[in-house]
């Protein structure tokens, strides 16, 4: 089993911007630990925010193959969105979703 390297600096950076409406992107070379940081931040939110509604989509696994077009992705997220809670949407390997740029652009325009 691979050793998980703690990255407190990255987690702190995500914590500092979590309440902003901007889309956050974790970018880096392949196999650099982006997905691990994502998982660590999700765990952090679960432990620190009792109102967290976490919507986590990972296109690397087959469970989400049916969401690989922007309309299906949008419907799925809208179905799970809870206006009474703090909603966090995490999408791993989003480039595998056809039309994801259009979906994200439309979501940005709708933000207050």
C-alpha positions as CSV (number, residue, x, y, z in Angstrom):
1,X,0.0,0.0,0.0
2,X,1.3,3.5,-0.9
3,X,2.0,5.9,1.9
4,X,-0.3,8.9,2.0
5,X,1.6,12.1,2.3
6,X,-0.2,14.8,4.3
7,X,-0.4,18.1,2.5
8,X,-1.6,20.6,5.2
9,X,-0.6,23.6,3.1
10,X,-3.0,22.6,0.2
11,X,-5.8,21.7,2.6
12,X,-5.4,25.1,4.4
13,X,-5.5,26.9,1.0
14,X,-8.8,25.1,0.1
15,X,-10.2,25.8,3.5
16,X,-9.5,29.5,3.1
17,X,-11.5,29.7,-0.2
18,X,-14.3,27.2,0.5
19,X,-17.0,29.8,1.0
20,X,-16.3,31.7,-2.3
21,X,-18.5,30.9,-5.2
22,X,-15.5,30.5,-7.6
23,X,-14.8,27.1,-9.1
24,X,-11.6,25.7,-7.6
25,X,-9.3,23.5,-9.8
26,X,-6.6,21.2,-8.5
27,X,-4.1,20.9,-11.4
28,X,-0.9,19.0,-11.6
29,X,1.0,16.3,-13.4
30,X,-0.4,12.8,-13.5
31,X,-0.1,10.7,-10.3
32,X,0.9,13.8,-8.2
33,X,-1.8,13.3,-5.5
34,X,-4.6,15.6,-6.7
35,X,-7.3,12.9,-6.0
36,X,-5.8,12.2,-2.6
37,X,-5.9,15.9,-1.7
38,X,-9.5,16.0,-2.9
39,X,-10.4,13.0,-0.6
40,X,-8.6,14.6,2.3
41,X,-10.5,17.8,1.9
42,X,-13.8,15.9,1.7
43,X,-12.9,14.1,4.9
44,X,-12.1,17.5,6.5
45,X,-15.4,19.0,5.5
46,X,-17.3,16.0,6.9
47,X,-15.5,16.4,10.2
48,X,-15.8,20.2,10.4
49,X,-19.1,21.2,8.7
50,X,-22.2,19.5,10.0
51,X,-24.2,21.1,7.2
52,X,-22.0,19.9,4.4
53,X,-23.8,18.3,1.5
54,X,-21.0,16.7,-0.4
55,X,-21.6,15.7,-4.0
56,X,-18.6,13.7,-5.1
57,X,-18.3,12.4,-8.7
58,X,-15.3,10.5,-9.8
59,X,-15.2,9.8,-13.5
60,X,-12.3,7.3,-13.0
61,X,-14.7,4.7,-11.7
62,X,-17.5,3.1,-13.7
63,X,-20.3,4.1,-11.2
64,X,-20.4,7.5,-12.9
65,X,-20.2,6.5,-16.6
66,X,-23.8,7.5,-17.1
67,X,-22.9,11.1,-16.2
68,X,-20.4,11.6,-18.9
69,X,-22.4,14.2,-20.8
70,X,-23.0,17.7,-19.4
71,X,-26.8,17.3,-19.3
72,X,-26.7,14.1,-17.2
73,X,-24.1,15.7,-14.9
74,X,-26.2,18.8,-14.4
75,X,-29.4,16.7,-13.7
76,X,-27.5,14.6,-11.2
77,X,-26.1,17.5,-9.3
78,X,-29.4,19.4,-9.3
79,X,-31.1,16.3,-7.9
80,X,-28.6,16.1,-5.0
81,X,-28.4,19.8,-4.3
82,X,-30.0,20.7,-0.9
83,X,-30.8,24.5,-0.5
84,X,-30.9,24.0,3.3
85,X,-27.2,22.9,3.5
86,X,-23.8,23.9,2.4
87,X,-23.3,22.3,-1.0
88,X,-19.9,21.2,-2.2
89,X,-19.5,19.6,-5.6
90,X,-16.3,17.6,-6.2
91,X,-15.6,16.2,-9.7
92,X,-12.6,14.1,-10.2
93,X,-11.4,13.7,-13.9
94,X,-14.0,16.2,-15.1
95,X,-12.5,16.3,-18.6
96,X,-14.1,12.8,-19.1
97,X,-17.5,14.5,-19.2
98,X,-18.5,15.7,-22.7
99,X,-19.5,19.3,-22.6
100,X,-18.3,19.9,-19.1
101,X,-16.9,23.4,-20.0
102,X,-20.4,24.4,-21.2
103,X,-21.9,23.1,-17.9
104,X,-19.4,24.9,-15.7
105,X,-19.8,28.2,-17.7
106,X,-23.6,28.1,-17.3
107,X,-23.2,27.4,-13.6
108,X,-20.8,30.4,-13.2
109,X,-23.3,32.7,-14.9
110,X,-26.0,31.6,-12.4
111,X,-24.0,32.4,-9.3
112,X,-25.2,35.5,-7.2
